Amino acid sequence: MGLLTGLGIVAAFLVALARVRAPLVAWTAVAAAGVALADFAGLVSPGGAAVLWALFLLVAVPFNIPPLRRALISNPLLARTRRVLPPMSQTEREAIDAGTVWWEAELFRGNPDWSQLLGARAPELTEEERSFIEGPVEELCGMLDDWQITHELNDLPPEVWEFMKRHRFFGMIIPRSHDGLGFSALAHSSVVMKLASRSVSGAVTVMVPNSLGPAELLMHYGTDAQKDYYLPRLARGEEVPCFALTGPWAGSDAGSIPDHGVVCMGRHQGREVLGFRVTWEKRYITLGPVATVLGLAFKAYDPDRLLGGDEDLGITCALIPTNTPGVNIGRRHYPLDSAFQNGPNSGEDVFVPMDWVIGGEANVGKGWRMLVESLSAGRGISLPALGAGSGKLAARITGAYARVRQQFRLPIGRFEGVEEALARIGGLAYMMDAARVLTTAAIDSGEKPAVATAIVKYHLTEAMRQVVNDAMDVHGGRGICLGPANYLGRVYQTVPISITVEGANILTRSMIIFGQGAMRCHPYLVREIAAAGDPDRSAGAREFDRALFGHMGYTLTNAARALVYGLSRGRLAPSPVAGPTAKYYRRLARMSAAYAFLADLALLFLGGALKRREMLSGRFADGLSFMYLCSASLKRFEDYRRPEADLPLLEWACKYCLYQVQGALDEILRNFPARTLGQLLRVVVFPLGRRFRYPNDALAHRVASLLLEPSETRDRLTAGIFITEDPSQPTGRVEYALRKVLAAEAVERELRKRTVIQPPCLDYDAWLADLVTQQVITREEADLLREARDATRAAIDVDDFPPRRKARAATDKAA
Ligand SMILES: Cc1cc2nc3c(=O)[nH]c(=O)nc-3n(C[C@H](O)[C@H](O)[C@H](O)COP(=O)(O)OP(=O)(O)OC[C@H]3O[C@@H](n4cnc5c(N)ncnc54)[C@H](O)[C@@H]3O)c2cc1C
């Protein structure tokens, strides 16, 4: 046996050990066997063997003798960690601790256990939830006239408010025991999604009382008396809630609100009681102008120690009836021409009795934790539903429009340029809905998956921006001219709202997803940090040592896995399924290992400084996010029992996501803090280069074609939005035209084949009459062509107005 063969065998053993995460003793045994082989088989000279044995002992002895290992390796590293560890504020710690980790942690850790993803049952609505969506929600959609709402009334009509309250739309999350509907997160998301496809203003109005706000906070943290009083009233719509956290001085950094309440005695209902004198100024508060109960976050202080503890008590949440003296509420903002109620409010020295604090005195100072915990689940429901609804609407209507709208004597959807946009719309809509359903199912299973919800909040609203932009481009002037016939313009206008609220997107991408992801998903990081901060220094040192060596094994394993999977182009990675989708599982497993390895190295090199390297952190966020979105798409395909006709959509989504993961890792390596190390790491991450490609033109063509005509795939893709063929409705007009155009397609094709062309100066009806007279076509065929023409005209029409369009009321002056 030659030296190279010997080395090859040892290397193969070491890689195999790394892949299976063998214990340290197995590593030591294999390394010893390798050196012995080299020595006794004469593969190296006696001098070389001595050097090998010396190297072996130098590494093996300290690693295998814990006291020595601690003295030589882990204690110096612990001292360094203690020095570089950035101080963590209480606020940051609570944000990091909030919620749970779930499937995204599997992807983060480099060895996803697919059974966790595929083992979960396909999420389904209950019979009751389904009939609510097919009944009252469908009826409400029929009542929502978005032009009337956004332009004429700048509000929902009174009968719509009344209908929403009567059918308990504001109590979807409130349990039945308190008169609510007690719906699952999936049902809540499905209701919002359907409403959003009809009127974003209507959807937001329903969304807010059901997301992060008084009801959610009361259910988890309220006293029994508060729950019994408020929850039924909120469910029945007798109280309209809002929740006020942010203000002029604290938006994204909401933990720094200057609003304050000082503990004092005050008069309430004729008695002297303990409470707070609260002063605040808030803005952008949804439903604020019409709220009857104001959820308020403020910082509590107790300078006179009336509560017997610290002076600075922390953020506290209270429910304040809006008719309380001193509450200023009622003016409104105009968020990009949307009509949902939103406005500022303030108060000065308003007395808030302790009973109004959510959860009472026991919860004073616990407000931030309550809010971030609620946000951990809540941000995965409402805005992703809005995004998915817009994606479905764009896919359904843009496809139909691109089929009925002709230019250069062809449907515009047949031009490759438009196909490219349609493919993006179709592929992204598939991915968005898959992620929406997967995440709400996790919430329904009891998880509060903090990182996954941040991923879907960010990516589904960003994908919404992309699909709505594409839809606008394909619609041309038809999307631009506002009026009752326009079903896209208002959606386009509201995109930045979704981007900004519940964690503005730039911040969510660059600070939250990876920042929180690394802390929550990494199997050793939190243990190491906790050990470094342990006031019992010797217990801390022992725990740090254990965590550190577990961590090293984890890093080596991921490196080996990434290399082996990379060299085999993913073929050696496991797949839980066979068939055409298996390769995507393998590629994802490969990217997951590479990601975990790279994330570890970045954490090692940058430590706490990674927090400030937001560009790097943002790319790590993208890598993790697109793995999550890809896996959600694969899960959806399985949940629908692998419909072959949907494969183009799935393939587009998977290829797109994998391409994005690859791009994120590539950019991380290019910008790695130590450049040379970045180049070396590239060998492990991309040993054969970057192999994933953006979905190609042939696939784009297949996806685009799916949007251009009715099919089960198109119905599955857009299921759950408001769909009508009623030509008196804005979207119904386009759906109706699609049916008519397709019905006339064969006749039209035949005329084109025979080059029968409408003469320039003859109107369409007269030309058809001529063709019937000349027996070129039958009367029935002429009817088909006429109906298609008329329906198309209605579908492509836009509104016009008198030259002096009514100005807004003169009384409507800004303050
Ligand atoms: C229509 C609407 C409805 C709303 N409803 C409510 C409500 O009901 N209740 C409520 O309390 N609040 C509400 N808000 C407020 C919303 O939560 C804030 O707008 C949001 O937190 C962002 O704050 P800001 O607008 O002040 O932007 P800023 O905080 O000034 O942020 C501006 C930009 O800077 C970025 N940024 C900030 N810090 C960082 C960072 N460290 N790293 C990277 N990027 C960063 C942000 O991502 C954003 O892009 C609403 C806002 C709007 C517009």
Ligand as a Chemical Component Dictionary entry (heavy atoms), coordinates in Angstrom:
data_LIG
# 
_chem_comp.id                   LIG 
_chem_comp.type                 NON-POLYMER 
_chem_comp.pdbx_formal_charge   0 
_chem_comp.three_letter_code    LIG 
# 
loop_
_chem_comp_atom.comp_id 
_chem_comp_atom.atom_id 
_chem_comp_atom.alt_atom_id 
_chem_comp_atom.type_symbol 
_chem_comp_atom.charge 
_chem_comp_atom.model_Cartn_x 
_chem_comp_atom.model_Cartn_y 
_chem_comp_atom.model_Cartn_z 
_chem_comp_atom.pdbx_ordinal 
LIG C1  C1  C 0 -50.110 51.680 8.759  1  
LIG C2  C2  C 0 -49.403 51.419 10.034 2  
LIG C3  C3  C 0 -50.050 50.763 11.058 3  
LIG C4  C4  C 0 -49.418 50.585 12.301 4  
LIG N1  N1  N 0 -50.108 50.046 13.343 5  
LIG C5  C5  C 0 -49.541 50.069 14.587 6  
LIG C6  C6  C 0 -50.306 49.699 15.738 7  
LIG O1  O1  O 0 -51.470 49.322 15.641 8  
LIG N2  N2  N 0 -49.699 49.771 16.951 9  
LIG C7  C7  C 0 -48.413 50.175 17.098 10 
LIG O2  O2  O 0 -47.920 50.224 18.211 11 
LIG N3  N3  N 0 -47.653 50.522 16.020 12 
LIG C8  C8  C 0 -48.201 50.494 14.774 13 
LIG N4  N4  N 0 -47.448 50.864 13.680 14 
LIG C9  C9  C 0 -46.073 51.273 13.861 15 
LIG C10 C10 C 0 -45.080 50.297 13.266 16 
LIG O3  O3  O 0 -44.891 49.222 14.145 17 
LIG C11 C11 C 0 -43.786 51.107 13.024 18 
LIG O4  O4  O 0 -44.045 51.903 11.899 19 
LIG C12 C12 C 0 -42.606 50.236 12.796 20 
LIG O5  O5  O 0 -42.206 49.670 14.013 21 
LIG C13 C13 C 0 -41.426 51.003 12.218 22 
LIG O6  O6  O 0 -41.194 52.196 12.930 23 
LIG P1  P1  P 0 -41.001 53.554 12.124 24 
LIG O7  O7  O 0 -42.076 53.669 11.134 25 
LIG O8  O8  O 0 -40.859 54.618 13.126 26 
LIG O9  O9  O 0 -39.650 53.360 11.326 27 
LIG P2  P2  P 0 -38.167 53.435 11.911 28 
LIG O10 O10 O 0 -38.065 52.682 13.175 29 
LIG O11 O11 O 0 -37.720 54.832 11.885 30 
LIG O12 O12 O 0 -37.386 52.601 10.818 31 
LIG C14 C14 C 0 -37.069 53.137 9.535  32 
LIG C15 C15 C 0 -36.255 52.120 8.774  33 
LIG O13 O13 O 0 -35.050 51.816 9.463  34 
LIG C16 C16 C 0 -34.904 50.419 9.607  35 
LIG N5  N5  N 0 -34.212 50.131 10.851 36 
LIG C17 C17 C 0 -34.423 50.665 12.077 37 
LIG N6  N6  N 0 -33.553 50.157 12.954 38 
LIG C18 C18 C 0 -32.786 49.261 12.282 39 
LIG C19 C19 C 0 -31.717 48.395 12.624 40 
LIG N7  N7  N 0 -31.226 48.318 13.835 41 
LIG N8  N8  N 0 -31.184 47.638 11.666 42 
LIG C20 C20 C 0 -31.633 47.695 10.408 43 
LIG N9  N9  N 0 -32.643 48.491 10.033 44 
LIG C21 C21 C 0 -33.210 49.257 10.943 45 
LIG C22 C22 C 0 -36.325 49.874 9.590  46 
LIG O14 O14 O 0 -36.339 48.531 9.146  47 
LIG C23 C23 C 0 -36.998 50.790 8.587  48 
LIG O15 O15 O 0 -36.753 50.320 7.300  49 
LIG C24 C24 C 0 -48.076 51.017 12.445 50 
LIG C25 C25 C 0 -47.413 51.621 11.387 51 
LIG C26 C26 C 0 -48.065 51.852 10.204 52 
LIG C27 C27 C 0 -47.313 52.546 9.106  53 
# 
loop_
_chem_comp_bond.comp_id 
_chem_comp_bond.atom_id_1 
_chem_comp_bond.atom_id_2 
_chem_comp_bond.value_order 
_chem_comp_bond.pdbx_ordinal 
LIG C1  C2  SING 1  
LIG C2  C3  SING 2  
LIG C2  C26 DOUB 3  
LIG C3  C4  DOUB 4  
LIG C4  N1  SING 5  
LIG C4  C24 SING 6  
LIG N1  C5  DOUB 7  
LIG C5  C6  SING 8  
LIG C5  C8  SING 9  
LIG C6  O1  DOUB 10 
LIG C6  N2  SING 11 
LIG N2  C7  SING 12 
LIG C7  O2  DOUB 13 
LIG C7  N3  SING 14 
LIG N3  C8  DOUB 15 
LIG C8  N4  SING 16 
LIG N4  C9  SING 17 
LIG N4  C24 SING 18 
LIG C9  C10 SING 19 
LIG C10 O3  SING 20 
LIG C10 C11 SING 21 
LIG C11 O4  SING 22 
LIG C11 C12 SING 23 
LIG C12 O5  SING 24 
LIG C12 C13 SING 25 
LIG C13 O6  SING 26 
LIG O6  P1  SING 27 
LIG P1  O7  DOUB 28 
LIG P1  O8  SING 29 
LIG P1  O9  SING 30 
LIG O9  P2  SING 31 
LIG P2  O10 DOUB 32 
LIG P2  O11 SING 33 
LIG P2  O12 SING 34 
LIG O12 C14 SING 35 
LIG C14 C15 SING 36 
LIG C15 O13 SING 37 
LIG C15 C23 SING 38 
LIG O13 C16 SING 39 
LIG C16 N5  SING 40 
LIG C16 C22 SING 41 
LIG N5  C17 SING 42 
LIG N5  C21 SING 43 
LIG C17 N6  DOUB 44 
LIG N6  C18 SING 45 
LIG C18 C19 SING 46 
LIG C18 C21 DOUB 47 
LIG C19 N7  SING 48 
LIG C19 N8  DOUB 49 
LIG N8  C20 SING 50 
LIG C20 N9  DOUB 51 
LIG N9  C21 SING 52 
LIG C22 O14 SING 53 
LIG C22 C23 SING 54 
LIG C23 O15 SING 55 
LIG C24 C25 DOUB 56 
LIG C25 C26 SING 57 
LIG C26 C27 SING 58 
# 
